[in-house]
Amino acid sequence: MAKWTPLLIPLLESGRIRHVGVSNHNLTEIALTDRILGEAGFRVEAVQNHYSLLYRSSERAGILDHCRAHDVRFFSYLVLEQGALTGRYSPAHPMPAGSSRAVYNCMLPRLRALTNRMAAIGEDRGASAADVATAWAIAKGTTPIIGVTKAGHLDGLVRALGIDLAGEEIAELEALADAADVDTRGSWEHDM
């Protein structure tokens, strides 16, 4: 941060770039980047980190609170954990062997209670488990980044925007996710 952040300042001053965001940064790194930019009258305006029901380290580390307090948009990626939280996959119907997503196959048995509950919540609202996982991320104050490869995925995003999860539902989903006790931290990610 201390090495590359100062290099952004002339680009901001010239207008060649207008906004600064960071990705996969912990709270200390975000604060340092923001301090360096702040000395020149700029600030971190966005954070993009891995964040899902299964991986809430940014929340636990205070990053979401920091973003709310400083009006910084938090973009959450891997919200669906590459499909593991869609309810589409199960031990009987695993992700394709040999794919990068196959690392989730060993977790699928432990995710059934969670994905079943998400499906049940979704069914009551004409939505899917994936829509509920996305709605959860929105309810937590994040902007989910969802890979859209089919027109139906856009419909799911619209449905997710319309789902208002009750506090009890959020707590229940988080408890089920904690009970699954899986580690979806990527090899590129460091401690938050």
Buried (B, 14 or more C-beta within 10 A) or exposed (E): BEEEBEEBBEEBEEEEEEEBBBEBBBBEBBBBBBBBBEEBEBBBBBBBBBBBBBBBBBBEBEBBEBBEEBEBBBBBBBBBBBBBBBBBBBEEEBBEEEEEBEEBBEBBEBBBBBBBBBBEBBEEBEBBBBBBBBBBBBBBBBEBBBEEEEEEEEEBBEBBEEBEBEEEBBEBBBEBBEEBEBEBBEEEBEEB
